[in-house]
């Protein structure tokens, strides 16, 4: 079991995104995020699942070249959605 609040492993990400792997499914999840925000219960459940049950608070560091810092997980998730880079992780 992973530490709560830590990102999923590569294998866990494959499992997590398997249902979202089709671009239209990931896009639909992003559309829900845009419509209802990060506080929506469904969006929160997805974010919690992606982070072993705890949505990280505070700054988020990523492995993205040129974009290394996000103020919180919500901002990181919106970045993924707006840039259509659905399957990147922190």
PyMOL CGO cylinders between C-alpha atoms (Angstrom):
from pymol import cmd
from pymol.cgo import CYLINDER

trace = [
    CYLINDER, 0.00, 0.00, 0.00, 1.23, 3.44, -0.90, 0.3, 1, 1, 1, 1, 1, 1,
    CYLINDER, 1.23, 3.44, -0.90, 1.44, 6.39, 1.45, 0.3, 1, 1, 1, 1, 1, 1,
    CYLINDER, 1.44, 6.39, 1.45, -1.79, 8.49, 1.33, 0.3, 1, 1, 1, 1, 1, 1,
    CYLINDER, -1.79, 8.49, 1.33, -1.34, 11.59, -0.78, 0.3, 1, 1, 1, 1, 1, 1,
    CYLINDER, -1.34, 11.59, -0.78, 1.44, 10.16, -2.94, 0.3, 1, 1, 1, 1, 1, 1,
    CYLINDER, 1.44, 10.16, -2.94, 0.96, 9.84, -6.70, 0.3, 1, 1, 1, 1, 1, 1,
    CYLINDER, 0.96, 9.84, -6.70, 0.18, 6.52, -8.27, 0.3, 1, 1, 1, 1, 1, 1,
    CYLINDER, 0.18, 6.52, -8.27, 2.98, 4.33, -9.55, 0.3, 1, 1, 1, 1, 1, 1,
    CYLINDER, 2.98, 4.33, -9.55, 3.35, 3.88, -13.31, 0.3, 1, 1, 1, 1, 1, 1,
    CYLINDER, 3.35, 3.88, -13.31, 1.44, 0.60, -13.11, 0.3, 1, 1, 1, 1, 1, 1,
    CYLINDER, 1.44, 0.60, -13.11, -1.30, 2.17, -11.01, 0.3, 1, 1, 1, 1, 1, 1,
    CYLINDER, -1.30, 2.17, -11.01, -1.56, 5.03, -13.51, 0.3, 1, 1, 1, 1, 1, 1,
    CYLINDER, -1.56, 5.03, -13.51, -2.07, 2.57, -16.33, 0.3, 1, 1, 1, 1, 1, 1,
    CYLINDER, -2.07, 2.57, -16.33, -4.89, 0.99, -14.30, 0.3, 1, 1, 1, 1, 1, 1,
    CYLINDER, -4.89, 0.99, -14.30, -6.35, 4.39, -13.36, 0.3, 1, 1, 1, 1, 1, 1,
    CYLINDER, -6.35, 4.39, -13.36, -6.34, 5.72, -16.90, 0.3, 1, 1, 1, 1, 1, 1,
    CYLINDER, -6.34, 5.72, -16.90, -7.42, 2.46, -18.53, 0.3, 1, 1, 1, 1, 1, 1,
    CYLINDER, -7.42, 2.46, -18.53, -11.05, 3.55, -18.30, 0.3, 1, 1, 1, 1, 1, 1,
    CYLINDER, -11.05, 3.55, -18.30, -10.08, 7.04, -19.45, 0.3, 1, 1, 1, 1, 1, 1,
    CYLINDER, -10.08, 7.04, -19.45, -7.53, 5.97, -22.08, 0.3, 1, 1, 1, 1, 1, 1,
    CYLINDER, -7.53, 5.97, -22.08, -9.80, 6.88, -24.94, 0.3, 1, 1, 1, 1, 1, 1,
    CYLINDER, -9.80, 6.88, -24.94, -9.35, 10.60, -25.47, 0.3, 1, 1, 1, 1, 1, 1,
    CYLINDER, -9.35, 10.60, -25.47, -13.09, 11.22, -25.44, 0.3, 1, 1, 1, 1, 1, 1,
    CYLINDER, -13.09, 11.22, -25.44, -13.38, 9.69, -21.97, 0.3, 1, 1, 1, 1, 1, 1,
    CYLINDER, -13.38, 9.69, -21.97, -10.52, 11.79, -20.61, 0.3, 1, 1, 1, 1, 1, 1,
    CYLINDER, -10.52, 11.79, -20.61, -12.01, 14.82, -22.29, 0.3, 1, 1, 1, 1, 1, 1,
    CYLINDER, -12.01, 14.82, -22.29, -15.36, 14.10, -20.65, 0.3, 1, 1, 1, 1, 1, 1,
    CYLINDER, -15.36, 14.10, -20.65, -13.71, 13.94, -17.22, 0.3, 1, 1, 1, 1, 1, 1,
    CYLINDER, -13.71, 13.94, -17.22, -12.06, 17.29, -17.99, 0.3, 1, 1, 1, 1, 1, 1,
    CYLINDER, -12.06, 17.29, -17.99, -15.38, 18.72, -19.08, 0.3, 1, 1, 1, 1, 1, 1,
    CYLINDER, -15.38, 18.72, -19.08, -16.89, 17.70, -15.72, 0.3, 1, 1, 1, 1, 1, 1,
    CYLINDER, -16.89, 17.70, -15.72, -13.95, 19.36, -13.97, 0.3, 1, 1, 1, 1, 1, 1,
    CYLINDER, -13.95, 19.36, -13.97, -14.47, 22.56, -15.97, 0.3, 1, 1, 1, 1, 1, 1,
    CYLINDER, -14.47, 22.56, -15.97, -18.23, 22.59, -15.35, 0.3, 1, 1, 1, 1, 1, 1,
    CYLINDER, -18.23, 22.59, -15.35, -18.28, 21.69, -11.68, 0.3, 1, 1, 1, 1, 1, 1,
    CYLINDER, -18.28, 21.69, -11.68, -14.80, 22.43, -10.39, 0.3, 1, 1, 1, 1, 1, 1,
    CYLINDER, -14.80, 22.43, -10.39, -12.52, 20.44, -8.20, 0.3, 1, 1, 1, 1, 1, 1,
    CYLINDER, -12.52, 20.44, -8.20, -14.96, 20.36, -5.28, 0.3, 1, 1, 1, 1, 1, 1,
    CYLINDER, -14.96, 20.36, -5.28, -17.50, 18.27, -7.18, 0.3, 1, 1, 1, 1, 1, 1,
    CYLINDER, -17.50, 18.27, -7.18, -17.85, 14.88, -5.41, 0.3, 1, 1, 1, 1, 1, 1,
    CYLINDER, -17.85, 14.88, -5.41, -17.18, 12.85, -8.57, 0.3, 1, 1, 1, 1, 1, 1,
    CYLINDER, -17.18, 12.85, -8.57, -14.14, 14.96, -9.48, 0.3, 1, 1, 1, 1, 1, 1,
    CYLINDER, -14.14, 14.96, -9.48, -12.86, 14.71, -5.90, 0.3, 1, 1, 1, 1, 1, 1,
    CYLINDER, -12.86, 14.71, -5.90, -13.23, 10.89, -5.99, 0.3, 1, 1, 1, 1, 1, 1,
    CYLINDER, -13.23, 10.89, -5.99, -11.19, 10.73, -9.20, 0.3, 1, 1, 1, 1, 1, 1,
    CYLINDER, -11.19, 10.73, -9.20, -8.53, 13.01, -7.68, 0.3, 1, 1, 1, 1, 1, 1,
    CYLINDER, -8.53, 13.01, -7.68, -8.46, 10.97, -4.46, 0.3, 1, 1, 1, 1, 1, 1,
    CYLINDER, -8.46, 10.97, -4.46, -8.15, 7.72, -6.38, 0.3, 1, 1, 1, 1, 1, 1,
    CYLINDER, -8.15, 7.72, -6.38, -5.32, 9.17, -8.41, 0.3, 1, 1, 1, 1, 1, 1,
    CYLINDER, -5.32, 9.17, -8.41, -3.47, 10.05, -5.19, 0.3, 1, 1, 1, 1, 1, 1,
    CYLINDER, -3.47, 10.05, -5.19, -4.07, 6.99, -2.98, 0.3, 1, 1, 1, 1, 1, 1,
    CYLINDER, -4.07, 6.99, -2.98, -7.08, 8.43, -1.20, 0.3, 1, 1, 1, 1, 1, 1,
    CYLINDER, -7.08, 8.43, -1.20, -5.78, 11.91, -0.33, 0.3, 1, 1, 1, 1, 1, 1,
    CYLINDER, -5.78, 11.91, -0.33, -5.72, 14.92, -2.63, 0.3, 1, 1, 1, 1, 1, 1,
    CYLINDER, -5.72, 14.92, -2.63, -2.35, 16.62, -2.09, 0.3, 1, 1, 1, 1, 1, 1,
    CYLINDER, -2.35, 16.62, -2.09, -2.53, 20.09, -0.59, 0.3, 1, 1, 1, 1, 1, 1,
    CYLINDER, -2.53, 20.09, -0.59, -0.16, 22.91, -1.32, 0.3, 1, 1, 1, 1, 1, 1,
    CYLINDER, -0.16, 22.91, -1.32, 2.34, 23.17, -4.13, 0.3, 1, 1, 1, 1, 1, 1,
    CYLINDER, 2.34, 23.17, -4.13, 2.58, 20.37, -6.68, 0.3, 1, 1, 1, 1, 1, 1,
    CYLINDER, 2.58, 20.37, -6.68, 5.85, 19.68, -8.44, 0.3, 1, 1, 1, 1, 1, 1,
    CYLINDER, 5.85, 19.68, -8.44, 5.77, 17.97, -11.81, 0.3, 1, 1, 1, 1, 1, 1,
    CYLINDER, 5.77, 17.97, -11.81, 8.25, 16.35, -14.13, 0.3, 1, 1, 1, 1, 1, 1,
    CYLINDER, 8.25, 16.35, -14.13, 7.11, 18.54, -17.03, 0.3, 1, 1, 1, 1, 1, 1,
    CYLINDER, 7.11, 18.54, -17.03, 9.92, 20.44, -18.71, 0.3, 1, 1, 1, 1, 1, 1,
    CYLINDER, 9.92, 20.44, -18.71, 9.34, 24.16, -18.23, 0.3, 1, 1, 1, 1, 1, 1,
    CYLINDER, 9.34, 24.16, -18.23, 6.29, 23.68, -16.01, 0.3, 1, 1, 1, 1, 1, 1,
    CYLINDER, 6.29, 23.68, -16.01, 7.56, 22.38, -12.72, 0.3, 1, 1, 1, 1, 1, 1,
    CYLINDER, 7.56, 22.38, -12.72, 5.25, 23.99, -10.18, 0.3, 1, 1, 1, 1, 1, 1,
    CYLINDER, 5.25, 23.99, -10.18, 1.49, 24.25, -9.65, 0.3, 1, 1, 1, 1, 1, 1,
    CYLINDER, 1.49, 24.25, -9.65, -0.13, 25.90, -6.61, 0.3, 1, 1, 1, 1, 1, 1,
    CYLINDER, -0.13, 25.90, -6.61, -2.31, 22.83, -5.95, 0.3, 1, 1, 1, 1, 1, 1,
    CYLINDER, -2.31, 22.83, -5.95, -3.52, 19.57, -7.46, 0.3, 1, 1, 1, 1, 1, 1,
    CYLINDER, -3.52, 19.57, -7.46, -6.60, 21.27, -8.91, 0.3, 1, 1, 1, 1, 1, 1,
    CYLINDER, -6.60, 21.27, -8.91, -4.41, 23.68, -10.91, 0.3, 1, 1, 1, 1, 1, 1,
    CYLINDER, -4.41, 23.68, -10.91, -2.30, 20.75, -12.14, 0.3, 1, 1, 1, 1, 1, 1,
    CYLINDER, -2.30, 20.75, -12.14, -5.41, 18.86, -13.23, 0.3, 1, 1, 1, 1, 1, 1,
    CYLINDER, -5.41, 18.86, -13.23, -6.79, 21.91, -15.04, 0.3, 1, 1, 1, 1, 1, 1,
    CYLINDER, -6.79, 21.91, -15.04, -3.42, 22.26, -16.78, 0.3, 1, 1, 1, 1, 1, 1,
    CYLINDER, -3.42, 22.26, -16.78, -3.66, 18.67, -18.03, 0.3, 1, 1, 1, 1, 1, 1,
    CYLINDER, -3.66, 18.67, -18.03, -7.16, 19.35, -19.30, 0.3, 1, 1, 1, 1, 1, 1,
    CYLINDER, -7.16, 19.35, -19.30, -6.50, 22.67, -20.99, 0.3, 1, 1, 1, 1, 1, 1,
    CYLINDER, -6.50, 22.67, -20.99, -3.37, 21.42, -22.73, 0.3, 1, 1, 1, 1, 1, 1,
    CYLINDER, -3.37, 21.42, -22.73, -5.01, 18.07, -23.57, 0.3, 1, 1, 1, 1, 1, 1,
    CYLINDER, -5.01, 18.07, -23.57, -2.10, 16.25, -21.95, 0.3, 1, 1, 1, 1, 1, 1,
    CYLINDER, -2.10, 16.25, -21.95, -4.52, 14.00, -20.12, 0.3, 1, 1, 1, 1, 1, 1,
    CYLINDER, -4.52, 14.00, -20.12, -2.15, 11.26, -19.07, 0.3, 1, 1, 1, 1, 1, 1,
    CYLINDER, -2.15, 11.26, -19.07, 0.75, 13.16, -17.50, 0.3, 1, 1, 1, 1, 1, 1,
    CYLINDER, 0.75, 13.16, -17.50, 1.37, 12.81, -13.80, 0.3, 1, 1, 1, 1, 1, 1,
    CYLINDER, 1.37, 12.81, -13.80, 3.14, 14.68, -11.05, 0.3, 1, 1, 1, 1, 1, 1,
]
cmd.load_cgo(trace, "trace")
